[in-house]
Amino acid sequence: DEVIIKGDGLPTYHFAHICDDHLMKTTLVVRGEEWLPSLPKHYQMFDMMGWEKPKYLHTSAIGKLDEETGGRRKLSKRKDPESAVSYYHEHGIPHEVVKLYLATLINTNFEEYYTKEKEAKLLDFKFDFKKMSTSIALFDLDKLMNISKIYFSRMKAEDVYNETLVYADEFDKEFADILRKYKDKSIALLNIEREVKKPRKDIGAYPDVKEVNYYMFNEYFDNMSDEELYKDIDFEARKYDKEVLTKYASEIFNPNDDKDAWFEGMKKLAEECGYAGETKLYKENPENYKGHVGDVCEQIRAAVTSKTRTPDLYELLNILGKDEVAKRIDRFVKFMK
């Protein structure tokens, strides 16, 4: 016989849940597949009580690859920190992203829908029980972060700023103070390559706002040693031209130029320093030039940001301003020596 009341007088789950669901008029029960073997018992109890049975849906477990065995195991709240909601809060991943990722585990076609539909909303998607996986769903943190980057890329710059500030107030007070000090600058920085057909996807969590943009704040940039600041610059692989850098800072850069005028200035600088003003000219006769206008831009990018890859250079230069650009180029040139 099935035990429905334990020795201490407390009911077992089997008995308690049918009473609970009956009294709450529950019509659908969604629970893990581990309860599937108990379903006949629960059906029998409902029948014996003379109550209408709810519908039951049993979902596959969420699991991960076991590093020791190489097999699949259920996600453990004791072994796996990512099984706790607090993990995402502490790592700066919005709760909405976690829900979006879980939706990809529920229906195999949700990820495609969310990736393609720019205005995709979780509640607009029609979930289908038939598209639920019947085997254990592997929890993939990399895929979650990919969903998160798409989510952040669709946010307004001001919303990213405000939410990052809330996170930083709790976990990075120094950065919170910097964000408040440079509110307009921070929002302008976050807005670069955002409201375009293919927005940038370099932010997947609130700490990334600092990680990918720290060089734009003097509180970080100025307090780093030259060796630390330029550690990612390969001076042997690329020749950095002192004439290009100093001439740009002193003669060419005009923060009042629009983007077309700015690029014309870059081409002029390239030609005056022995580079091709057009990439195709360089490709036709590479022996005639030191490089092309793109190489000139990359040298200025490295000197001003200490990075070889950044968002739109024109926008960054305008946010920094003429004096700051000149100061950073001077520091870079001195380090080159």
Secondary structure, DSSP 8 states (H G I E B T S, - for coil): ----B-TTS-B-HHHHHHHHHHHTT--EEEEEGGGGGGHHHHHHHHHHHT----EEEEE--EEEE-TTTSSEEE--TTT-GGGSHHHHHHTT--HHHHHHHHHHHH-TTHHHHHHH-TT--GGGS---GGGS-SS-EE--HHHHHHHHHHHHHTS-HHHHHHHHHHHHHHH-HHHHHHHHHTHHHHHHHHTTTTSSSS-----SSHHHHHHHHGGGSHHHHTTS-HHHHTTT--TTTS---HHHHHHIIIII--TT--HHHHHHHHHHHHHHTT-BSSHHHHHH-GGG-S-BHHHHHHHHHHHHHS-SS-S-HHHHHHHH-HHHHHHHHHHHHHHH-
